[in-house]
Structures are given as structure tokens and as C-alpha cells.
Amino acid sequence: MKKMIGFIAFWIAVGMLLMLFFTSKLVGLVICALLLLIGYNFYYCG
């Protein structure tokens, strides 16, 4: 289950990173960074 959550969070972060190319907002960057960290921790460290 942790690997699936990590995989989903990682791809949500990738999608949000692509969104930043169209609208550059600090909140989007922070959420993207948090989701990347969550995804990394759940997928590789879980």
C-alpha cells in the first residue's frame, strides 16, 4: 500500500511540476516538493 501511495504522489507531483510551466506560483512549488518527498519516502524507503 505504501508503494502505491508513493507512486501516486510522485506522479501528482510530476503533473504539478508541469503545471508550473504555465502558471508559476509558490504554493504549487511547495506542494510539488512535498509530494515528491512523500513519494520518495513511501516508495523507496518503505
N, CA, C and O atoms as a GROMACS GRO file, in nm:
protein
  184
    1MET      N    1   0.083  -0.120   0.000
    1MET     CA    2   0.000   0.000   0.000
    1MET      C    3   0.087   0.126   0.000
    1MET      O    4   0.057   0.224  -0.069
    2LYS      N    5   0.196   0.124   0.078
    2LYS     CA    6   0.284   0.242   0.082
    2LYS      C    7   0.345   0.269  -0.054
    2LYS      O    8   0.360   0.384  -0.094
    3LYS      N    9   0.382   0.163  -0.127
    3LYS     CA   10   0.442   0.183  -0.258
    3LYS      C   11   0.342   0.244  -0.355
    3LYS      O   12   0.378   0.328  -0.437
    4MET      N   13   0.216   0.202  -0.347
    4MET     CA   14   0.114   0.257  -0.436
    4MET      C   15   0.091   0.405  -0.404
    4MET      O   16   0.080   0.487  -0.496
    5ILE      N   17   0.083   0.441  -0.276
    5ILE     CA   18   0.065   0.581  -0.238
    5ILE      C   19   0.184   0.663  -0.283
    5ILE      O   20   0.168   0.775  -0.332
    6GLY      N   21   0.304   0.609  -0.267
    6GLY     CA   22   0.424   0.679  -0.311
    6GLY      C   23   0.425   0.700  -0.461
    6GLY      O   24   0.464   0.807  -0.508
    7PHE      N   25   0.383   0.599  -0.537
    7PHE     CA   26   0.380   0.610  -0.682
    7PHE      C   27   0.279   0.716  -0.726
    7PHE      O   28   0.308   0.796  -0.815
    8ILE      N   29   0.162   0.716  -0.664
    8ILE     CA   30   0.059   0.814  -0.698
    8ILE      C   31   0.106   0.955  -0.662
    8ILE      O   32   0.090   1.048  -0.741
    9ALA      N   33   0.162   0.971  -0.543
    9ALA     CA   34   0.209   1.104  -0.501
    9ALA      C   35   0.319   1.155  -0.593
    9ALA      O   36   0.325   1.274  -0.623
   10PHE      N   37   0.406   1.065  -0.638
   10PHE     CA   38   0.514   1.105  -0.729
   10PHE      C   39   0.456   1.158  -0.860
   10PHE      O   40   0.501   1.262  -0.908
   11TRP      N   41   0.360   1.090  -0.917
   11TRP     CA   42   0.307   1.135  -1.046
   11TRP      C   43   0.219   1.257  -1.033
   11TRP      O   44   0.210   1.337  -1.127
   12ILE      N   45   0.153   1.275  -0.919
   12ILE     CA   46   0.081   1.400  -0.895
   12ILE      C   47   0.181   1.515  -0.892
   12ILE      O   48   0.156   1.622  -0.948
   13ALA      N   49   0.295   1.493  -0.828
   13ALA     CA   50   0.399   1.596  -0.821
   13ALA      C   51   0.454   1.627  -0.960
   13ALA      O   52   0.481   1.743  -0.991
   14VAL      N   53   0.471   1.527  -1.043
   14VAL     CA   54   0.519   1.550  -1.179
   14VAL      C   55   0.418   1.634  -1.256
   14VAL      O   56   0.456   1.725  -1.329
   15GLY      N   57   0.290   1.603  -1.241
   15GLY     CA   58   0.187   1.682  -1.307
   15GLY      C   59   0.183   1.826  -1.259
   15GLY      O   60   0.163   1.918  -1.337
   16MET      N   61   0.203   1.844  -1.130
   16MET     CA   62   0.204   1.980  -1.077
   16MET      C   63   0.328   2.055  -1.124
   16MET      O   64   0.322   2.176  -1.147
   17LEU      N   65   0.440   1.984  -1.140
   17LEU     CA   66   0.560   2.048  -1.192
   17LEU      C   67   0.537   2.096  -1.335
   17LEU      O   68   0.582   2.205  -1.372
   18LEU      N   69   0.468   2.018  -1.414
   18LEU     CA   70   0.434   2.062  -1.550
   18LEU      C   71   0.340   2.182  -1.547
   18LEU      O   72   0.349   2.270  -1.632
   19MET      N   73   0.251   2.186  -1.448
   19MET     CA   74   0.160   2.300  -1.434
   19MET      C   75   0.236   2.429  -1.408
   19MET      O   76   0.192   2.537  -1.447
   20LEU      N   77   0.350   2.418  -1.342
   20LEU     CA   78   0.427   2.537  -1.309
   20LEU      C   79   0.483   2.607  -1.432
   20LEU      O   80   0.512   2.727  -1.427
   21PHE      N   81   0.497   2.536  -1.542
   21PHE     CA   82   0.544   2.600  -1.664
   21PHE      C   83   0.440   2.696  -1.720
   21PHE      O   84   0.475   2.790  -1.793
   22PHE      N   85   0.314   2.675  -1.687
   22PHE     CA   86   0.208   2.761  -1.736
   22PHE      C   87   0.176   2.873  -1.636
   22PHE      O   88   0.161   2.988  -1.676
   23THR      N   89   0.166   2.839  -1.508
   23THR     CA   90   0.139   2.939  -1.405
   23THR      C   91   0.240   2.917  -1.292
   23THR      O   92   0.233   2.816  -1.221
   24SER      N   93   0.331   3.010  -1.275
   24SER     CA   94   0.435   2.996  -1.174
   24SER      C   95   0.384   3.051  -1.041
   24SER      O   96   0.377   3.173  -1.022
   25LYS      N   97   0.349   2.963  -0.950
   25LYS     CA   98   0.301   3.002  -0.819
   25LYS      C   99   0.382   2.930  -0.712
   25LYS      O  100   0.416   2.813  -0.725
   26LEU      N  101   0.411   3.003  -0.606
   26LEU     CA  102   0.492   2.946  -0.498
   26LEU      C  103   0.421   2.830  -0.428
   26LEU      O  104   0.484   2.732  -0.389
   27VAL      N  105   0.290   2.841  -0.412
   27VAL     CA  106   0.215   2.735  -0.344
   27VAL      C  107   0.224   2.605  -0.423
   27VAL      O  108   0.241   2.498  -0.364
   28GLY      N  109   0.214   2.613  -0.554
   28GLY     CA  110   0.226   2.493  -0.637
   28GLY      C  111   0.364   2.430  -0.624
   28GLY      O  112   0.376   2.308  -0.622
   29LEU      N  113   0.466   2.512  -0.615
   29LEU     CA  114   0.602   2.461  -0.599
   29LEU      C  115   0.620   2.390  -0.465
   29LEU      O  116   0.683   2.285  -0.458
   30VAL      N  117   0.565   2.448  -0.359
   30VAL     CA  118   0.577   2.388  -0.226
   30VAL      C  119   0.503   2.254  -0.221
   30VAL      O  120   0.555   2.156  -0.170
   31ILE      N  121   0.381   2.251  -0.275
   31ILE     CA  122   0.304   2.126  -0.276
   31ILE      C  123   0.375   2.021  -0.360
   31ILE      O  124   0.379   1.904  -0.322
   32CYS      N  125   0.431   2.062  -0.472
   32CYS     CA  126   0.504   1.970  -0.558
   32CYS      C  127   0.623   1.910  -0.483
   32CYS      O  128   0.646   1.789  -0.489
   33ALA      N  129   0.698   1.993  -0.414
   33ALA     CA  130   0.815   1.945  -0.340
   33ALA      C  131   0.772   1.850  -0.228
   33ALA      O  132   0.838   1.747  -0.206
   34LEU      N  133   0.665   1.882  -0.159
   34LEU     CA  134   0.617   1.793  -0.052
   34LEU      C  135   0.573   1.658  -0.108
   34LEU      O  136   0.603   1.554  -0.050
   35LEU      N  137   0.501   1.659  -0.220
   35LEU     CA  138   0.456   1.533  -0.278
   35LEU      C  139   0.573   1.451  -0.331
   35LEU      O  140   0.570   1.328  -0.324
   36LEU      N  141   0.675   1.517  -0.384
   36LEU     CA  142   0.794   1.443  -0.427
   36LEU      C  143   0.862   1.376  -0.308
   36LEU      O  144   0.905   1.262  -0.317
   37LEU      N  145   0.872   1.448  -0.197
   37LEU     CA  146   0.934   1.390  -0.078
   37LEU      C  147   0.852   1.274  -0.023
   37LEU      O  148   0.907   1.170   0.014
   38ILE      N  149   0.721   1.291  -0.017
   38ILE     CA  150   0.634   1.184   0.031
   38ILE      C  151   0.644   1.062  -0.060
   38ILE      O  152   0.655   0.949  -0.013
   39GLY      N  153   0.641   1.087  -0.190
   39GLY     CA  154   0.650   0.978  -0.285
   39GLY      C  155   0.783   0.904  -0.273
   39GLY      O  156   0.787   0.781  -0.278
   40TYR      N  157   0.891   0.978  -0.259
   40TYR     CA  158   1.023   0.915  -0.246
   40TYR      C  159   1.030   0.831  -0.118
   40TYR      O  160   1.076   0.717  -0.120
   41ASN      N  161   0.984   0.890  -0.006
   41ASN     CA  162   0.992   0.819   0.121
   41ASN      C  163   0.906   0.694   0.122
   41ASN      O  164   0.948   0.591   0.174
   42PHE      N  165   0.785   0.700   0.067
   42PHE     CA  166   0.697   0.584   0.069
   42PHE      C  167   0.744   0.478  -0.030
   42PHE      O  168   0.737   0.359   0.001
   43TYR      N  169   0.792   0.519  -0.146
   43TYR     CA  170   0.823   0.420  -0.250
   43TYR      C  171   0.960   0.356  -0.228
   43TYR      O  172   0.973   0.234  -0.237
   44TYR      N  173   1.062   0.437  -0.200
   44TYR     CA  174   1.197   0.382  -0.191
   44TYR      C  175   1.236   0.346  -0.048
   44TYR      O  176   1.317   0.255  -0.028
   45CYS      N  177   1.183   0.413   0.051
   45CYS     CA  178   1.222   0.387   0.190
   45CYS      C  179   1.121   0.300   0.262
   45CYS      O  180   1.146   0.259   0.376
   46GLY      N  181   1.009   0.269   0.200
   46GLY     CA  182   0.904   0.193   0.266
   46GLY      C  183   0.928   0.050   0.249
   46GLY      O  184   0.849  -0.032   0.298
   0.00000   0.00000   0.00000
